[in-house]
Amino acid sequence: MREVEVTGTAHLQLKINIPADYVIIKKEELEELRRIAAEARSAASEEKDEIPPTLTMEQVARYLGIGRTRVFHLIKSGELSSYKIGKSRRVRRTDLLEFEKRLRKGVMQ
C-alpha cells in the first residue's frame, strides 16, 4: 500500500491508501485505453473469421501464442484434438475454438 495525499483549496486535506499495484491515470488516458482495447477485440474477432478449416501445428501455436512443443503436449494429453495426414498432424478449426472456449470457462470459474 502506498499513501497518496490530495490537497485542495480551503484547507482540504485527504489521505488515501492505494494498493501498490494500482495506478492512477487521467480520465482521458482511460478513455484512450478503452478505445485501444475495443479495437483489439474487434481485430481479434476478425482474425477468428479468417482461421482456415484445418491448421498446422505452427498455425495453432501462433494462434494460441504458445510454442509448438506446448501444442504437441496439449495434443498428447488429450486437451486438444488432432488428426494425422501421413506424417503431418492437423487440428480442425472447430476443435481449436472449442479448446479455447474450455480454457476461457476454466479461467473464469
Stockholm file with secondary structure:
# STOCKHOLM 1.0

chainA/1-109         MREVEVTGTAHLQLKINIPADYVIIKKEELEELRRIAAEARSAASEEKDEIPPTLTMEQVARYLGIGRTRVFHLIKSGELSSYKIGKSRRVRRTDLLEFEKRLRKGVMQ
#=GR chainA/1-109 SS CEEEEEECSTTCEEEEEECTTCCCCCHHHHHHHHHHHHHHHHHHHHHHHTCCSEECHHHHHHHHTSCHHHHHHHHHTTSSCCEEETTEEEEEHHHHHHHHHHHHHHHHC
#=GC SS_cons         CEEEEEECSTTCEEEEEECTTCCCCCHHHHHHHHHHHHHHHHHHHHHHHTCCSEECHHHHHHHHTSCHHHHHHHHHTTSSCCEEETTEEEEEHHHHHHHHHHHHHHHHC
//
